[in-house]
Amino acid sequence: MLALSGVSAGYGSFQALFGVSLSVAAGEAVGVIGPNGAGKTTLMRVISGLLGITAGEVSLEGRPLNGVAVHQIVEAGITGILNFAPIVLQVPEEVMVNNVNLAIELENLSYFIQD
């Protein structure tokens, strides 16, 4: 299981994440959706080891990932897919939601949360 506990991070004096806690079980697919500036990219950079944290802990199967080399995190099976605004803005929201729902059905996942 991937776990974040009380994670804070940012860029210089700008703090982008404030005490984020979450867990992702093995085999579980998770999407992070939010407005620009909400911290989605920062969260992915922290999880993947590209950005250090200022507080809290990131762990995989109970082993801390803080300070672990990026290639070792990838080898452990952690990766992310980032969408960039020029691509997302060209696709109507209904099409994106339908595509996500189709992917979930194909993977036999039991739920999808939409705000």
C-alpha positions as a Markdown table, in Angstrom:
| # | Residue | x | y | z |
|---|---|---|---|---|
| 1 | Met | 0.0 | 0.0 | 0.0 |
| 2 | Leu | 1.1 | 3.5 | -0.8 |
| 3 | Ala | 0.5 | 5.9 | 2.1 |
| 4 | Leu | 0.9 | 9.6 | 2.6 |
| 5 | Ser | 0.6 | 10.9 | 6.2 |
| 6 | Gly | 0.5 | 14.6 | 7.0 |
| 7 | Val | 2.5 | 15.5 | 3.9 |
| 8 | Ser | 3.3 | 19.1 | 3.2 |
| 9 | Ala | 5.4 | 20.3 | 0.3 |
| 10 | Gly | 6.0 | 23.4 | -1.8 |
| 11 | Tyr | 8.4 | 25.4 | -3.9 |
| 12 | Gly | 10.7 | 27.8 | -1.9 |
| 13 | Ser | 8.5 | 29.9 | 0.4 |
| 14 | Phe | 5.3 | 28.8 | -1.4 |
| 15 | Gln | 3.5 | 25.9 | 0.2 |
| 16 | Ala | 1.3 | 23.9 | -2.2 |
| 17 | Leu | 0.4 | 20.9 | 0.0 |
| 18 | Phe | -0.9 | 21.2 | 3.5 |
| 19 | Gly | -1.0 | 18.0 | 5.6 |
| 20 | Val | -2.2 | 15.6 | 2.9 |
| 21 | Ser | -3.0 | 12.1 | 4.0 |
| 22 | Leu | -4.2 | 9.3 | 1.7 |
| 23 | Ser | -3.7 | 5.6 | 1.1 |
| 24 | Val | -3.8 | 3.5 | -2.1 |
| 25 | Ala | -4.1 | -0.2 | -1.9 |
| 26 | Ala | -2.2 | -2.5 | -4.3 |
| 27 | Gly | -4.1 | -2.8 | -7.6 |
| 28 | Glu | -6.3 | 0.2 | -6.9 |
| 29 | Ala | -6.5 | 3.0 | -9.5 |
| 30 | Val | -6.8 | 6.5 | -8.2 |
| 31 | Gly | -7.5 | 9.7 | -10.1 |
| 32 | Val | -6.7 | 13.2 | -8.7 |
| 33 | Ile | -9.0 | 15.9 | -10.1 |
| 34 | Gly | -9.1 | 19.5 | -9.1 |
| 35 | Pro | -8.8 | 23.1 | -10.4 |
| 36 | Asn | -5.6 | 24.7 | -11.5 |
| 37 | Gly | -3.4 | 25.4 | -8.5 |
| 38 | Ala | -4.9 | 22.8 | -6.2 |
| 39 | Gly | -1.7 | 20.8 | -5.9 |
| 40 | Lys | -2.3 | 17.8 | -8.2 |
| 41 | Thr | 1.1 | 18.1 | -9.9 |
| 42 | Thr | 2.9 | 18.8 | -6.7 |
| 43 | Leu | 1.2 | 15.7 | -5.1 |
| 44 | Met | 2.4 | 13.5 | -8.1 |
| 45 | Arg | 5.9 | 15.0 | -7.8 |
| 46 | Val | 6.1 | 14.2 | -4.1 |
| 47 | Ile | 4.8 | 10.6 | -4.6 |
| 48 | Ser | 7.3 | 10.0 | -7.4 |
| 49 | Gly | 10.2 | 11.5 | -5.5 |
| 50 | Leu | 10.8 | 14.5 | -7.8 |
| 51 | Leu | 10.0 | 16.9 | -5.0 |
| 52 | Gly | 10.9 | 16.6 | -1.4 |
| 53 | Ile | 8.5 | 17.1 | 1.5 |
| 54 | Thr | 8.6 | 19.6 | 4.3 |
| 55 | Ala | 6.5 | 17.5 | 6.7 |
| 56 | Gly | 4.9 | 14.1 | 7.0 |
| 57 | Glu | 5.8 | 10.8 | 5.4 |
| 58 | Val | 5.4 | 9.0 | 2.1 |
| 59 | Ser | 5.7 | 5.2 | 2.4 |
| 60 | Leu | 5.2 | 2.1 | 0.3 |
| 61 | Glu | 4.4 | -1.2 | 2.0 |
| 62 | Gly | 5.4 | 0.5 | 5.3 |
| 63 | Arg | 8.8 | 1.5 | 4.1 |
| 64 | Pro | 9.5 | 5.3 | 3.9 |
| 65 | Leu | 10.1 | 6.7 | 0.5 |
| 66 | Asn | 11.4 | 10.1 | 1.7 |
| 67 | Gly | 14.8 | 10.5 | 0.1 |
| 68 | Val | 14.6 | 7.4 | -2.0 |
| 69 | Ala | 16.0 | 7.8 | -5.6 |
| 70 | Val | 13.4 | 8.4 | -8.3 |
| 71 | His | 14.4 | 5.3 | -10.3 |
| 72 | Gln | 14.0 | 3.1 | -7.2 |
| 73 | Ile | 10.4 | 4.5 | -6.8 |
| 74 | Val | 9.6 | 3.7 | -10.4 |
| 75 | Glu | 11.1 | 0.2 | -10.0 |
| 76 | Ala | 8.9 | -0.3 | -7.0 |
| 77 | Gly | 5.9 | 0.2 | -9.3 |
| 78 | Ile | 4.8 | 3.8 | -8.6 |
| 79 | Thr | 4.1 | 6.0 | -11.6 |
| 80 | Gly | 1.7 | 8.7 | -12.6 |
| 81 | Ile | 0.1 | 10.2 | -15.7 |
| 82 | Leu | -0.3 | 13.9 | -15.9 |
| 83 | Asn | -2.7 | 15.7 | -18.2 |
| 84 | Phe | -1.8 | 19.1 | -19.5 |
| 85 | Ala | -4.3 | 21.9 | -20.1 |
| 86 | Pro | -3.9 | 22.2 | -23.9 |
| 87 | Ile | -5.0 | 18.6 | -24.2 |
| 88 | Val | -7.7 | 18.6 | -21.6 |
| 89 | Leu | -9.3 | 21.9 | -22.8 |
| 90 | Gln | -9.8 | 20.4 | -26.3 |
| 91 | Val | -11.9 | 17.5 | -25.0 |
| 92 | Pro | -15.5 | 18.2 | -23.8 |
| 93 | Glu | -16.0 | 17.3 | -20.2 |
| 94 | Glu | -18.7 | 14.7 | -21.1 |
| 95 | Val | -16.2 | 12.9 | -23.3 |
| 96 | Met | -13.6 | 12.8 | -20.6 |
| 97 | Val | -16.1 | 11.4 | -18.0 |
| 98 | Asn | -17.4 | 8.8 | -20.5 |
| 99 | Asn | -13.8 | 7.7 | -21.2 |
| 100 | Val | -13.0 | 7.4 | -17.5 |
| 101 | Asn | -16.2 | 5.5 | -16.8 |
| 102 | Leu | -15.4 | 3.1 | -19.7 |
| 103 | Ala | -11.9 | 2.5 | -18.4 |
| 104 | Ile | -13.3 | 1.7 | -15.0 |
| 105 | Glu | -15.8 | -0.7 | -16.4 |
| 106 | Leu | -13.1 | -2.5 | -18.4 |
| 107 | Glu | -11.0 | -2.9 | -15.3 |
| 108 | Asn | -14.0 | -4.2 | -13.4 |
| 109 | Leu | -13.6 | -1.5 | -10.8 |
| 110 | Ser | -16.7 | -1.1 | -8.6 |
| 111 | Tyr | -17.0 | 2.6 | -8.2 |
| 112 | Phe | -16.3 | 6.1 | -9.6 |
| 113 | Ile | -16.6 | 9.3 | -7.6 |
| 114 | Gln | -17.5 | 12.4 | -9.6 |
| 115 | Asp | -17.8 | 15.9 | -8.1 |
